[in-house]
Amino acid sequence: MIRCRRFAAVVTILALAVGCTGQDDPQAGVDTGEDNAVIDAIFASWNLPGSPGCALAVAQDGTLVYSRGYGYANLDYDIPITPQTVFDVASVTKQFNAASLSMLALEGKLSLDDDVRKWLPELPEYEQPITLRHMLHHTSGLRDYLNLFPLAGRNDYFPISLDQILAMMSRQRAPIFQPGDQYRYSNTAYMLLAKVLERAGGKSLGAMARERIFEPLGMDGSLMYENLEEIIPRRATGYDRDADGHVRIVHNYNFDVAGDGQLYSTMEDLLRWDNFLHGEEKPLIYPLMLTEGYLNNGDPIGYAQGIRLDEYRGLQTVGHSGSSWGFRTELVRFVEPRLSIAISCNADSATPGILAQQVADHYLADKLGPEIEDEAIVADQQDAEEAPEPPSLSSIELAEFAGSFFSVELDATYRFAVVGGGLVVRIEQESPLEVLPVADDRFEFGFQPQGWSGTEQVSLQFDRNRSGVVTGFGLTLGSERGIVFEKR
């Protein structure tokens, strides 16, 4: 069991090592003369009037060596980003969820090898059990709710709860692969793990993280976003650009369900956590958190518990990225030189992973290996098979696909109709989408999953009975394969 007394000792060390100097420049924290110009140049494109920006913190051996804000946290009131600005760090949350679960495992309140149905019996009894460890390692095969809810007609800003996610997953007929057979990133798994925490630990992820992590480590700028009405001091607003290049707010204030994301934190707080977990005095949860996952065939997956195991220019790294509505984050630690970098930006177009590499190039110039140039793509000697021309269907032929189709798994109805000589579909009460034929009985339409700025193609393969009458279809979006619809 990890006791608060041990946490307190760590906090004392961190309070001395990781703190803000309160310099005259409100955007600046700790910096050194030689680093200032180099690092600031890296972030120059984010340090512009009327622009969202980024916050950066760098620590060496747990000691903060650089901390600064660039650009604006809020464009309504011209509030600059500072080292104290609070960001939605999105999937960086997953390691805090995993840490809380690991603490309960060490206390004997659950086992990471438990069948998830021990804690969530509402889930179907699949052919092979899904364990908590499968879920932590993204090898569960669970479909991603960020795709399922929009496919069910709930747009980006529709409020969602853990109970709604659990109900959605209870209707899924099967996972997309047998647990342990593949690695496929699943936000659903971490949302369900937050529900497991509630039942096994008696508290929400937010309450558990606050009591066991944030308060003991002095992470005063951190909280799990579980109440959309809560006032969060120094919170940044998330932004993106529209088709004309104008900055717009995309911050999803309705999304207040912690599990796969929704940790709000400062970059200095993230480094306090980073030094606690990876520093010289390892906590009891460290072996669990950093044990790499493996597939059923023995292949390693490069992922532990909410932490990616990777390398950059010959140096081993541990960390995670985060992507949410209007926010992009990177937390990375270079294991051997013990250098940690935390960057968060309040703009969808930001690339904090690349920015972190550029910062590392400066601080670790004498330790990094040579840059690996992109290998030229070797053209296939065989001529690529040309895709068949899409069929041209008349209004009469398209009418065969018209009607209402219902999916038990999504609890949603798709209504197809012929409009203006083409086929359209309405997902519940959403606006009609154009559906285009691509092959015999196969159609596609453009779709935007939750939190994404791009468009994906949804594929529909229609089924017919022996008389040739359309009876239903199977839907595929990325890993969400084979969602069954039946004609009403």
C-alpha positions in Angstrom: 0.0 0.0 0.0 1.3 3.5 -0.9 0.9 5.7 2.2 0.5 9.4 2.3 3.5 9.7 4.7 5.7 8.5 1.8 4.0 10.8 -0.6 4.7 13.7 1.8 8.4 13.1 1.8 8.4 13.1 -2.0 6.4 16.3 -2.0 9.0 18.0 0.2 11.7 17.1 -2.3 9.5 18.1 -5.3 8.5 21.4 -3.7 12.2 22.4 -3.7 13.0 21.0 -7.1 9.9 21.9 -9.1 8.6 25.4 -8.6 8.0 28.7 -10.4 10.3 31.6 -9.8 7.7 34.3 -10.4 9.7 36.5 -12.8 8.5 39.8 -14.0 7.4 38.5 -17.4 4.0 36.8 -16.6 4.6 34.3 -19.4 8.0 33.2 -18.0 8.9 30.8 -15.3 12.3 29.3 -14.9 14.8 29.9 -17.7 18.5 30.4 -18.3 20.1 33.0 -20.6 21.6 30.4 -23.0 18.4 28.5 -23.3 16.0 31.4 -23.6 16.7 32.4 -27.2 17.0 28.8 -28.6 13.8 27.5 -26.9 11.8 30.7 -27.6 12.7 30.4 -31.3 11.2 26.9 -31.4 7.9 28.4 -30.1 8.0 31.6 -32.1 5.1 30.7 -34.3 2.9 30.2 -31.2 4.0 33.5 -29.6 1.9 35.8 -31.7 -0.8 38.4 -31.0 -4.3 37.0 -31.2 -3.1 33.4 -31.3 -3.6 30.4 -29.1 -0.3 29.0 -27.9 1.6 26.6 -25.8 3.1 26.1 -22.3 6.5 24.4 -21.8 8.2 22.9 -18.8 11.5 21.1 -18.8 13.1 19.2 -15.8 16.5 17.6 -15.4 16.8 15.0 -12.6 13.5 16.4 -11.2 14.7 20.0 -11.1 12.8 22.5 -13.2 15.2 24.1 -15.7 12.8 25.9 -18.0 9.2 26.9 -17.8 7.4 29.4 -20.1 4.2 30.3 -21.8 3.6 31.4 -25.4 0.5 32.9 -27.0 -2.9 33.3 -25.4 -4.9 31.1 -23.1 -8.1 33.0 -23.8 -8.6 35.2 -26.9 -11.8 36.8 -25.6 -9.9 38.6 -22.9 -6.3 38.5 -24.2 -5.2 36.4 -21.3 -1.6 35.1 -22.0 -0.4 31.6 -21.4 1.9 31.3 -18.4 3.5 28.4 -16.5 0.4 28.4 -14.3 -2.1 28.0 -17.1 -4.3 24.9 -16.8 -4.8 22.7 -20.0 -7.0 19.7 -20.8 -4.1 17.2 -21.3 -6.5 14.6 -22.8 -5.0 11.0 -23.0 -2.1 11.9 -20.7 -4.8 11.2 -18.1 -4.6 7.4 -18.9 -1.5 6.9 -16.7 -3.2 8.5 -13.7 -6.2 6.2 -14.2 -3.8 3.2 -14.5 -1.9 4.4 -11.4 -5.1 4.6 -9.3 -6.0 1.1 -10.5 -2.5 -0.2 -9.6 -2.8 1.3 -6.1 -6.0 -0.7 -5.6 -4.3 -3.8 -6.9 -1.5 -3.4 -4.4 -4.0 -3.1 -1.7 -5.7 -6.3 -2.8 -9.0 -4.7 -3.7 -8.8 -6.0 -7.2 -6.5 -8.0 -9.5 -5.3 -6.7 -12.9 -6.1 -10.2 -14.2 -9.7 -10.0 -13.1 -12.3 -10.6 -15.8 -13.9 -7.1 -16.3 -17.3 -8.7 -15.8 -16.4 -9.3 -12.2 -16.8 -5.5 -11.8 -19.0 -4.7 -14.7 -21.4 -7.6 -15.1 -23.6 -5.5 -17.4 -21.0 -6.3 -20.2 -21.7 -9.3 -22.4 -20.1 -12.7 -21.7 -17.8 -12.9 -24.7 -16.1 -16.1 -26.0 -12.9 -15.1 -24.3 -12.8 -13.0 -21.1 -11.5 -9.4 -21.2 -9.2 -8.7 -18.3 -8.4 -5.4 -16.7 -4.8 -5.9 -18.0 -6.1 -6.3 -21.5 -7.8 -3.0 -21.1 -4.8 -1.2 -19.6 -2.7 -2.4 -22.6 -5.2 -1.6 -25.3 -5.5 -5.3 -26.3 -9.1 -5.8 -25.2 -10.8 -5.5 -28.6 -13.4 -3.1 -27.3 -14.9 -0.8 -29.9 -14.2 2.9 -29.3 -17.1 4.9 -27.9 -15.7 8.1 -29.6 -16.9 6.4 -32.8 -19.9 4.6 -31.6 -21.8 7.6 -30.0 -21.5 9.8 -33.2 -22.6 6.8 -35.3 -25.6 6.6 -33.0 -26.5 10.3 -33.7 -24.8 12.0 -30.7 -22.6 14.8 -31.9 -19.4 16.1 -30.4 -21.1 18.2 -27.7 -23.7 15.7 -26.6 -23.2 15.0 -22.8 -22.0 11.5 -22.1 -21.7 9.7 -18.8 -19.8 6.5 -17.7 -23.2 4.8 -17.3 -24.1 5.6 -20.9 -20.8 4.3 -22.1 -21.3 1.1 -20.1 -24.8 0.7 -21.6 -23.5 1.2 -25.1 -20.8 -1.4 -24.6 -23.3 -3.8 -23.0 -25.1 -3.9 -26.4 -22.0 -4.9 -28.5 -22.3 -8.4 -29.8 -18.6 -9.2 -29.9 -15.2 -7.4 -29.6 -13.4 -6.6 -32.8 -10.8 -9.3 -32.1 -10.1 -11.8 -29.4 -8.6 -10.2 -26.3 -4.9 -10.2 -26.5 -4.7 -10.9 -30.2 -4.0 -7.3 -31.3 -3.0 -3.9 -30.0 -5.6 -1.4 -30.9 -6.0 1.9 -29.0 -9.3 1.9 -27.1 -10.6 5.0 -25.2 -13.5 2.8 -24.2 -11.3 0.6 -22.1 -10.1 3.4 -19.9 -13.6 4.8 -19.5 -14.7 1.4 -18.3 -11.7 1.2 -16.0 -12.8 4.4 -14.4 -16.2 2.7 -13.7 -14.3 -0.3 -12.2 -12.4 2.1 -9.9 -15.7 3.5 -8.7 -17.0 0.1 -7.8 -13.8 -1.4 -6.4 -12.5 1.7 -4.6 -15.8 3.4 -3.7 -14.8 6.7 -5.2 -14.6 8.4 -8.6 -11.3 8.6 -10.5 -11.3 12.3 -9.7 -11.7 11.9 -6.0 -9.1 9.1 -5.9 -6.5 11.0 -8.0 -7.0 14.1 -5.8 -6.5 12.2 -2.5 -3.7 9.8 -3.6 -1.8 11.8 -6.2 -2.6 15.5 -6.6 -2.7 16.6 -3.0 0.3 14.5 -1.8 2.4 15.6 -4.7 1.5 19.3 -4.4 -0.2 19.3 -7.9 -2.3 22.3 -7.0 -3.2 23.1 -10.6 -4.5 19.6 -11.4 -8.0 18.1 -11.2 -10.1 15.5 -13.1 -12.8 17.4 -15.0 -16.0 15.7 -13.6 -18.3 18.6 -13.2 -18.9 21.0 -16.1 -20.2 23.7 -13.7 -16.9 23.7 -11.7 -14.8 26.9 -11.9 -11.2 26.1 -12.9 -8.9 29.0 -12.3 -6.4 29.8 -15.0 -8.0 27.4 -17.5 -7.1 27.7 -21.2 -9.7 27.6 -23.9 -9.4 25.2 -26.8 -9.3 26.5 -30.3 -9.2 25.4 -34.0 -9.5 27.1 -37.3 -12.5 27.0 -39.7 -12.4 26.4 -43.4 -11.5 30.1 -44.0 -8.6 30.0 -41.5 -10.4 32.0 -38.8 -9.8 30.9 -35.2 -12.8 29.4 -33.4 -13.6 27.9 -30.0 -13.9 24.1 -30.1 -13.4 23.5 -26.3 -16.0 20.9 -25.3 -17.1 22.1 -21.9 -19.9 19.4 -21.8 -17.3 16.6 -21.8 -16.9 16.1 -18.1 -16.3 12.4 -17.8 -12.9 11.4 -16.6 -11.3 8.1 -17.6 -9.6 8.2 -21.0 -8.9 11.9 -20.6 -10.3 15.0 -18.8 -7.3 15.6 -16.6 -6.7 19.4 -16.4 -3.2 20.3 -15.3 -0.2 22.6 -15.7 3.0 21.5 -17.3 4.9 22.0 -14.0 2.4 19.7 -12.3 2.9 17.0 -14.9 6.7 17.1 -14.2 6.0 16.8 -10.5 4.1 13.6 -11.3 6.8 12.5 -13.8 9.5 12.9 -11.2 7.5 10.9 -8.6 6.9 8.0 -10.9 10.2 7.8 -12.8 12.6 9.6 -10.3 15.4 8.0 -8.2 13.0 6.7 -5.5 10.5 4.6 -7.4 7.0 4.2 -5.9 5.5 0.8 -5.3 3.3 1.1 -8.4 6.3 1.6 -10.7 6.8 -2.1 -11.6 3.2 -2.4 -12.6 3.0 0.9 -14.5 6.2 0.2 -16.6 5.7 -3.5 -17.4 5.3 -3.8 -21.2 2.3 -5.5 -22.5 2.5 -8.6 -24.9 0.1 -10.1 -27.4 -1.1 -13.7 -27.1 1.6 -14.7 -29.6 4.4 -13.2 -27.4 5.0 -10.0 -29.4 5.7 -6.9 -27.3 3.3 -3.9 -27.9 5.5 -1.0 -26.8 2.9 0.1 -24.3 2.7 -0.4 -20.6 -0.1 1.1 -18.4 -1.1 4.4 -19.9 2.6 4.9 -20.9 4.2 4.4 -24.3 7.7 2.8 -24.4 9.6 4.3 -27.3 12.9 5.8 -28.3 14.2 9.0 -30.1 17.5 9.1 -31.8 18.9 6.2 -29.9 17.6 7.3 -26.4 14.8 5.3 -24.6 11.7 7.4 -23.8 8.6 6.9 -21.7 5.5 9.1 -22.0 2.2 9.8 -23.7 0.5 12.3 -26.0 -2.9 13.8 -25.6 -5.5 15.0 -28.1 -8.8 16.6 -27.3 -11.1 19.3 -28.6 -8.8 22.2 -29.1 -5.9 20.8 -27.1 -2.7 18.9 -27.9 -0.2 17.6 -25.3 3.1 15.7 -25.0 4.7 14.4 -21.8 8.0 12.6 -22.5 10.9 11.5 -20.4 14.3 10.5 -21.7 15.1 7.7 -19.4 18.9 7.6 -19.3 19.7 11.4 -19.3 16.7 11.8 -17.0 15.3 14.8 -18.9 11.6 15.4 -18.9 9.5 17.7 -21.2 5.9 18.7 -20.9 4.2 20.7 -23.6 0.5 21.6 -24.0 -1.1 23.8 -26.7 -4.6 25.1 -26.9 -4.9 24.6 -30.7 -5.9 21.6 -32.7 -3.2 22.3 -35.3 -0.3 22.2 -32.8 2.2 19.4 -32.9 3.7 19.2 -29.3 5.4 15.9 -30.1 7.5 17.6 -32.7 8.1 20.6 -30.5 9.3 18.2 -27.7 11.8 16.6 -30.1 13.1 20.0 -31.0 13.5 20.9 -27.3 15.3 17.6 -26.7 17.6 18.3 -29.6 18.8 21.4 -27.8 19.2 19.9 -24.3 20.5 16.5 -25.4 22.6 17.6 -28.4 25.7 15.7 -27.1 23.7 12.5 -26.2 21.4 11.9 -29.1 22.3 9.7 -32.0 22.2 10.8 -35.6 18.9 11.8 -37.2 17.3 9.0 -39.2 16.3 10.3 -42.6 13.0 9.1 -44.1 13.7 6.2 -46.3 12.5 6.6 -49.9 9.4 4.8 -50.7 10.2 1.9 -53.1 7.6 1.7 -55.8 5.9 -1.6 -56.3 7.2 -3.2 -59.4 3.8 -4.6 -60.2 1.3 -2.1 -61.6 -1.2 -1.3 -59.0 -4.6 -2.7 -59.7 -6.9 0.0 -60.8 -9.9 0.5 -58.6 -13.2 -0.4 -60.3 -15.3 2.4 -61.5 -18.1 3.1 -59.0 -21.5 2.0 -60.2 -23.9 4.6 -61.6 -27.3 3.9 -60.1 -30.7 5.3 -61.2 -33.2 6.7 -58.7 -35.2 3.5 -59.1 -32.1 1.4 -58.3 -31.2 3.6 -55.3 -34.8 3.3 -54.0 -34.0 -0.4 -53.2 -31.9 0.9 -50.3 -34.4 3.4 -49.0 -36.0 2.9 -45.6 -35.3 2.7 -41.9 -32.6 0.4 -40.5 -32.0 -0.2 -36.8 -28.9 -1.2 -34.9 -29.3 -2.8 -31.5 -25.6 -2.2 -30.8 -25.9 1.5 -31.4 -29.6 1.8 -30.3 -29.9 4.1 -33.4 -32.0 4.3 -36.6 -30.5 5.2 -40.0 -33.1 6.5 -42.5 -32.2 6.3 -46.2 -34.0 8.2 -48.9 -33.5 9.2 -52.5 -33.2 13.0 -52.8 -32.4 14.8 -56.0 -31.3 11.6 -57.8 -28.9 10.6 -55.0 -29.0 8.6 -51.8 -28.9 10.3 -48.4 -29.0 9.0 -44.8 -30.2 10.7 -41.6 -28.7 9.3 -38.4 -31.4 9.8 -35.8 -32.1 13.6 -35.9 -28.9 14.7 -37.5 -28.8 16.4 -40.9 -28.8 14.2 -44.0 -25.5 13.0 -45.3 -24.8 12.1 -49.0 -24.2 8.4 -49.5 -22.2 7.3 -52.6 -22.1 3.9 -54.3 -18.6 2.4 -54.5 -19.4 -1.2 -55.6 -22.3 -3.6 -55.8 -24.5 -3.1 -52.7 -21.6 -1.1 -51.1 -21.8 2.6 -50.2 -19.7 5.2 -48.3 -20.3 8.5 -46.6 -18.0 11.0 -44.9 -18.1 11.1 -41.1 -16.3 13.0 -38.4 -15.6 11.0 -35.2 -15.8 12.8 -31.8 -12.9 15.1 -31.2 -11.5 14.8 -34.7 -10.8 17.6 -37.1 -10.7 15.3 -40.2 -13.3 13.2 -41.9 -13.4 9.4 -42.1 -15.2 7.2 -44.5 -18.0 5.0 -43.2 -18.5 1.9 -45.3 -21.9 0.2 -45.7 -22.3 -3.3 -47.1 -25.9 -4.1 -47.8 -27.4 -7.6 -47.5 -30.2 -9.1 -49.6 -32.4 -12.1 -49.1 -32.9 -14.8 -51.7 -35.5 -12.7 -53.5 -33.0 -9.9 -53.8 -34.7 -7.6 -51.3 -32.4 -5.4 -49.2 -32.7 -6.6 -45.5 -29.9 -4.8 -43.7 -26.3 -3.8 -43.8 -23.0 -4.0 -41.9 -21.3 -0.8 -41.0 -17.5 -0.3 -40.8 -15.6 2.7 -39.6 -12.0 2.1 -38.9 -11.8 -0.6 -36.2 -15.6 -0.5 -35.7 -16.3 -3.4 -38.0 -19.5 -5.3 -38.7 -22.0 -3.2 -36.7 -25.2 -4.8 -37.8 -28.3 -2.9 -39.0 -31.6 -4.6 -39.8 -34.4 -3.1 -41.9 -37.5 -2.2 -40.0 
